[in-house]
Each structure stands twice: as C-alpha cells, then as structure tokens.
Amino acid sequence: MQAEQSLQRTVTRLCIQCGLFLLQHGAESALVEELPARLGRALGMDSVESAISPNAIVLTTIKDGQCLTSTRKNQDRGINMHVVTEVQHIVILVEHRLLDPKGVEKRFNQLRPLRYPRWLVSLMVGLSCACFCRLNNGGWDGALITFFASMVAMYIRQMLAGIHLHPQLNFCITAFVATTLSGLWLQLPAFSQTSSVAMAASVLLLVPGFPLINAVADMFKGHINTGLARWAIASLLTLATCVGVVMASSLWGLRGWV
C-alpha cells in the first residue's frame, strides 16, 4: 500500500509538472489538459483530472479509488514551442513504455528552453517585416527602412525582456523606437517619395498573434476563463503598442499613419 501511494505521489508530481511546463510556455489549454492525463494513464493511473486557470493549475490523479490532488502556481515564461514539443515527445516515449517515472523526472529536470541568439532573431524579424512592406507596395526603399527599424526595435525588445521589464512597457518602448526610426528616415530627402507603409510594417513585430490565436482556440474549446485572460493580455499589449506609436508620432510630428 505504501509503495502504491508513493508511486501515485510521484506520478501526480510529474503530471502537474508536465501541465505547468505547457501552461508556462504558451500551449493552448486543451493541450495542457490532455498531455498530463495521457502521461498519468501511461504511468498506471486510472484517471487524471485537471482544472486550468490563467494563474494556476490544479490536478488530481485517481488510482484504485484513491485521489491525490496537487496545485501549482503559474508564472509566464514566454512562448517557447521547443518546450511544448519536448514535453509531447516525453509523453509519447512513456506511452510506448520507453520511459519510467524516474526517466520522466530526469527528462523534465534536463528540459531547458531553446533560445536563438539575439542578433539572429533580430535579423530574421527585420527581414520578415521588410518582406511584408515590399509585398504591400512599400517599394525596395521602404523595405530597407523597415528592415533596419524593425531589426533595431527587436533587439531593444529582447534587451528589455532580458531585464524583466513589464511586457506592456516593453511593447510601448519598442513601438516608440520602431516608429521613431522609420518615421525620421522617411523625412529624409532621399526617401521623400517612399511609401508610408514602411512605418506600419516596422511595428508588425509587436502583433501578439500567438496569444490571440490561443485565446480564440481556448474559448472555442470551452476554456472560457483562460481564453478571456489571454485575450485581455493580448489586448493590453496591443494598446501599449498603440501608445508607443502615438507618442512617437506626436513627439516628432510624423504623419505617416494619417
């Protein structure tokens, strides 16, 4: 009996750790609910039930009529699909009997988010925003402005995130920098005929697309509270971006958005 209780405590801890990894790194709520349940059943539990909120996760394992419940507080660690993919891979290995509880615990302890170098992320974001500008008739000169403005803005955004600045302030400052750079360059004589699309394209890196997609997916799948919370966070980030754009436009007298 003690061995069974010890196993259930271990499995409960692993299941809620699994769900917490997913919730912290941006997975949709349906996946946060599904994977711990699959992990628990694969490790011998009869059933695994969980309740998900924006700030916490509550999970219960059931084995031979015995229930064990655990709660963990959620701290957002940023969107990282590498962690989500690795957790899925671990669950699949358990389902194929290739990992036991000790193996799962070892894998979880070794799990680290994959992060690309700042310069590489900034470069690729700059290229993507420049491509959007070019595809929307911004011209090659507009794409050039967008590339440099969005690349610098993305680097600043990563630096601010590295010092754990509040996300709303981060987005506001980044939008201010991107609008300032692109707007002032558009006022130079060499770019007098350049399309103002460059100003709009330079702040596209701040569009909270992933949170908005997850918010809609959560609400469609019945996780109303989590979906509304994610929608509210995405809306606040969008508002902060708009404030940064308006501040830059008012300070420098830019009229590219009019």
C-alpha positions in Angstrom: 0.0 0.0 0.0 2.8 2.4 0.9 4.6 1.6 -2.4 1.4 2.4 -4.4 0.8 5.6 -2.5 4.4 6.6 -3.1 4.0 5.8 -6.9 0.8 7.9 -7.0 2.5 10.9 -5.4 5.4 10.6 -7.9 3.1 10.4 -10.8 0.9 13.3 -9.6 4.0 15.4 -9.2 5.2 14.5 -12.8 1.7 15.1 -14.3 1.3 18.6 -12.8 4.9 19.4 -13.7 4.0 18.4 -17.3 1.0 20.7 -17.3 2.9 23.5 -15.8 5.6 23.4 -18.4 3.0 23.6 -21.1 1.0 26.4 -19.5 4.1 28.5 -18.8 5.3 28.3 -22.3 2.2 29.2 -24.3 0.4 25.9 -25.1 -3.3 26.1 -25.6 -5.5 24.9 -22.6 -6.8 21.8 -24.4 -3.2 20.5 -24.7 -2.4 21.5 -21.1 -5.3 19.3 -20.1 -4.7 16.4 -22.5 -1.0 15.7 -22.0 -0.9 15.3 -18.2 -3.9 13.0 -18.5 -2.1 10.8 -21.1 1.1 10.8 -19.0 -0.8 9.8 -15.9 -2.6 6.9 -17.6 0.6 5.7 -19.2 2.2 5.6 -15.8 -0.5 3.5 -14.3 -3.2 5.9 -13.0 -6.9 5.1 -13.6 -7.7 8.7 -14.4 -6.2 12.2 -14.3 -8.4 15.3 -13.9 -7.2 18.9 -14.1 -8.6 22.4 -13.7 -6.7 25.2 -15.5 -6.8 28.9 -14.8 -4.5 31.7 -16.0 -2.6 31.8 -12.7 -2.6 28.2 -11.5 -3.2 24.6 -12.4 -5.0 22.0 -10.1 -4.6 18.3 -10.9 -5.9 15.1 -9.4 -4.8 11.6 -10.0 -7.1 8.6 -9.2 -5.8 5.1 -8.6 -8.0 2.3 -7.2 -10.4 4.8 -5.7 -7.6 6.8 -4.1 -7.5 10.5 -5.0 -4.4 12.7 -4.8 -4.6 16.4 -5.6 -1.8 19.0 -6.2 -1.8 22.7 -7.1 0.9 24.8 -8.7 1.1 28.5 -9.4 1.7 29.5 -13.0 4.4 32.0 -13.9 4.5 33.1 -17.5 7.9 32.3 -19.0 7.2 33.4 -22.6 6.1 31.5 -25.6 8.5 28.6 -26.5 7.3 25.8 -28.7 10.6 23.9 -28.1 9.5 23.2 -24.6 6.0 22.2 -25.7 7.4 19.9 -28.3 9.8 18.3 -25.9 7.1 17.6 -23.4 4.9 16.0 -26.1 7.9 13.8 -27.0 8.4 12.7 -23.4 4.7 11.7 -23.1 4.9 9.7 -26.3 8.0 7.9 -25.1 6.1 7.0 -21.8 3.1 5.7 -23.8 5.5 3.4 -25.8 7.0 2.1 -22.5 10.4 3.6 -23.2 10.5 5.7 -20.0 9.6 5.0 -16.4 8.8 7.7 -13.7 12.5 8.1 -12.9 13.2 8.6 -16.6 10.5 11.2 -17.0 11.7 13.1 -13.9 15.2 13.1 -15.3 14.0 14.4 -18.7 11.9 17.1 -17.0 14.9 18.2 -14.9 17.1 18.5 -18.0 14.5 20.4 -20.0 15.7 23.9 -21.0 14.0 26.4 -23.4 15.8 26.7 -26.7 16.7 30.3 -27.3 18.3 31.6 -30.5 20.9 34.4 -30.4 19.6 37.9 -30.2 21.3 39.0 -33.3 19.8 36.1 -35.3 16.2 36.8 -34.0 16.6 40.5 -34.8 17.9 39.8 -38.3 15.1 37.4 -39.2 12.4 39.7 -37.7 13.8 42.6 -39.7 13.7 40.5 -42.9 10.1 39.4 -42.3 8.9 42.9 -41.7 10.8 44.2 -44.7 9.1 41.4 -46.8 5.7 42.5 -45.6 6.5 46.1 -46.6 7.6 45.0 -50.0 4.6 42.8 -50.6 2.3 45.7 -49.7 3.7 48.0 -52.4 6.2 49.7 -50.0 9.0 49.5 -52.5 12.6 48.4 -52.0 13.4 51.7 -50.3 10.6 51.3 -47.9 11.6 47.7 -47.3 15.1 48.9 -46.4 13.8 51.4 -43.9 11.5 48.7 -42.4 14.4 46.2 -42.2 16.7 48.5 -40.1 13.9 50.0 -37.9 12.3 46.6 -37.0 15.7 44.9 -36.5 16.8 47.6 -34.0 13.4 47.6 -32.3 13.5 43.8 -32.0 17.0 43.9 -30.4 15.8 46.5 -27.9 12.7 44.5 -27.2 14.9 41.5 -26.3 17.2 43.6 -24.2 14.2 44.9 -22.2 12.8 41.4 -21.8 16.2 40.3 -20.5 16.0 42.7 -17.6 12.4 41.6 -16.9 10.7 44.9 -17.8 7.0 44.8 -17.6 5.6 43.5 -21.0 3.3 46.5 -21.5 6.2 48.9 -21.0 8.4 46.8 -23.2 5.9 46.9 -26.1 5.4 50.6 -25.7 9.1 51.5 -25.8 9.7 49.1 -28.7 6.9 50.7 -30.7 8.2 54.1 -29.9 11.7 53.2 -31.2 10.4 51.5 -34.3 8.1 54.4 -35.3 10.7 57.0 -34.5 13.4 55.3 -36.6 11.1 54.6 -39.6 9.3 58.0 -39.4 12.5 60.1 -39.2 14.1 58.2 -42.0 11.0 58.8 -44.2 11.5 62.5 -43.6 15.0 62.5 -45.2 15.2 63.9 -48.7 16.5 60.6 -50.1 13.2 58.9 -49.0 10.8 61.7 -49.8 8.9 59.5 -52.3 8.9 56.4 -50.1 5.6 54.9 -49.2 4.5 55.3 -45.5 3.8 51.6 -45.4 7.3 51.3 -44.0 6.1 52.9 -40.7 3.3 50.4 -40.3 5.4 47.4 -41.3 8.2 48.4 -38.8 5.9 47.7 -35.8 4.5 44.3 -37.0 6.9 42.5 -34.8 4.7 43.6 -31.9 1.5 42.0 -33.1 0.5 39.4 -30.4 -0.7 36.8 -32.9 0.1 33.7 -30.9 -1.7 34.8 -27.7 -4.8 35.9 -29.8 -4.9 32.5 -31.6 -4.6 30.6 -28.3 -7.3 32.8 -26.8 -9.8 32.1 -29.6 -8.9 28.3 -29.5 -9.4 28.2 -25.7 -12.8 29.8 -25.9 -14.0 27.6 -28.7 -12.9 24.5 -26.8 -14.7 25.5 -23.6 -11.8 27.1 -21.6 -13.6 30.4 -21.4 -11.7 31.9 -18.4 -8.3 31.1 -19.7 -9.2 32.3 -23.2 -10.6 35.6 -21.9 -7.5 36.2 -19.8 -5.2 35.6 -22.8 -7.4 37.9 -24.9 -7.1 40.6 -22.3 -3.3 40.3 -22.1 -3.1 40.4 -25.9 -5.4 43.5 -26.0 -3.2 45.3 -23.4 -0.1 44.6 -25.4 -1.8 46.0 -28.5 -2.9 49.1 -26.5 0.7 49.6 -25.3 1.9 49.3 -28.9 -0.6 52.0 -30.0 0.5 54.3 -27.2 4.1 53.9 -28.3 3.2 54.7 -31.9 1.1 57.8 -30.9 3.9 59.1 -28.6 6.5 58.9 -31.4 4.2 60.4 -34.0 3.2 63.3 -31.6 6.8 64.0 -30.5 8.4 64.1 -33.9 5.4 65.4 -35.8 5.1 62.3 -38.0 2.2 62.0 -40.4 2.9 58.6 -41.9 -0.2 57.0 -40.3 -2.6 59.7 -41.3 
